[in-house]
Amino acid sequence: MEYNLADLFESVVDVVPDREALVYIDVPGTGAVRRLTYAELDTAANRIGHHLIDSGIRPGEHVGLHMYNGIEYLQVALGCLKARAVPVNVNYRYVEEELVYLYRDADLVGLVFDAELTDRVAAALPLTEKLRHLVRVGDPVPGVDAVAFTDAEAAGSPERGFPQRSGDDQFIIYTGGTTGMPKGVMWRQEDLFFSGMGGGAPTGEPVKKPEELAERVAAGGSGITFFPTPPLMHGTSTLTAFIGFNFGQRVVLHRKFSPEDVLRTIEREKVTSMSLVGDAMLRPLIDALKGPMKGTDTSSMFSVSSSGAIMSDTVRRQFLELVPNVMLLNNFGSSESGFNGTATDDAGPERGFRVRVNSRTQVVDPATHEPVAVGEVGRVAQCGHVPLGYYNDPRKTAETFFEKDGERWVLLGDMATVDEDGVVIVLGRGSQCINTGGEKVYPEEVEQALKSHPDVYDALVAGVPDTTWGHHVAAVVQLREGAPRPSLDDIRTHCRSRLAGYKIPRQLVIEDSIQRSPSGKADYRWAREVAVRADG
């Protein structure tokens, strides 16, 4: 047995077959709840895996998962892994041009898609010549000739009987493409297991052999319920679900994020560990707990973790006033590195986003790849279990991945410094850095200060061309409902005690809502366009 995700999952199934594995709430059109044990989920994945093989999908070929959250998403992901096909996430918000790019860039030969996305799939298909096998989840919609998911399930064998698998089998995660078109991060499954899933123990000692995972599950009990609330199409949510499976615990899913429904599920299913993405998801939960969901029993909750965007200090405090016993974790990581570390409790706009990183993470000079001195700015890098590179992008792979002292490294886009205690202070993405009068400003730091204003509900910060400063700092702000409209001077006065003068916004744009991805990640291109248009 190797560190192969399908092998590891099957080993867990064999020791807790009757334990509840997956709960899907709000089945479209019925409002019902579906519950699968580990044995039932294993059988369901076997059926899809055999269907893919029977349909001509060969080991190493790529299958797109173009779906909303649901049992089918994880069933197909597991089915691909069992059949040694490579699962590839597809953003369900993409329109025709973006889909054509991703389908072609990923060399998809198979696609499983939700019926309500049929129009977009149909528009992209004529330009994706390698895509030869399609499976539709849901009732048929004219426009695409595809196998019904229920028929695919019925035709596939419920037994295992798959060819021998390997830790070298791949898993591809496409990034969101906030600074260009999306890129497919190629992971060996063994590397992803250790870097993205903690090696079977995200906060403890990783397993030393594949067989140990099932041994730990057999020796432990049940009682933990993982609730990944962002879309599974984003790698962090799928990895959270797999972490739950690696523990032999229960995973709960919703089709889409709704704060009221999330809180109902926490109460009904006794959720213990919830993951989300930053303030964009935490703030609506706070509003619901103060309003229509006041009194919801959240006593089962042990932890709330965020990755992809931070929970700001102000919003964290507001949530803890309502749910005082929960542990709030700002995790730091990426599609290219997996998990790097967790922010310290003293992070904030005055001290920065302070992260205690794992032993494989350093801040390095991007030119020499050597560690920077205390206080110097460099880029976050990680060694050891890192991806093979970007699929179909040798140039970007060469820029991002390197070898040093016989180890593979990945150079992330996050700029950071290190203090005397070895704590990493993450400044922000280098691609979003604003150069104003020769000074560098990272949007995340300014956004934290803006969100601490009592009238600000959400905010993004972007650089706008400026004849005097090169660029100036622009704040795009969404106000709380019913809040008075602040002036730029009001905002600047509020920020002055929290930020150096050159970081304080010189422009304020108030919008009805802040545009983010379905997972809550910042859309900086949109913010920049809004600010430039308002400045013109």
Secondary structure by P-SEA (a helix, b strand, c coil): ccccaaaaaaaaaaaccccccbbbcccccccbbbbbcaaaaaaaaaaaaaaaaaacccccbbbbbcccccaaaaaaaaaaaaacbbbbbbcccccaaaaaaaaaaacccbbbbcccaaaaaaaaccccccccbbbbccccccccccccaaaaaaacccccccccccccbbbbbbcccccccbbbbbbcaaaaaaccccccccccccccccaaaaaaaaaccccbbbbbccccccaaaaaaaaaaaaacbbbbbbccccaaaaaaaaaaacccbbbbcccaaaaaaaaaaaccccccccccccbbbbccccccaaaaaaaaaacccbbbbbcccccccccccccccccccccccccccccccccccccccccccccbbbbbbbcccccccccccaaaaaacccccccbbbbbcccccccccccbbbbccccccccccccbbbbaaaaaaaaaaccccccbbbbbcccccccbbbbbbbbbccccccccaaaaaaaacccccccccccbbbbccccccccccccaaaaaaaaaaaaac
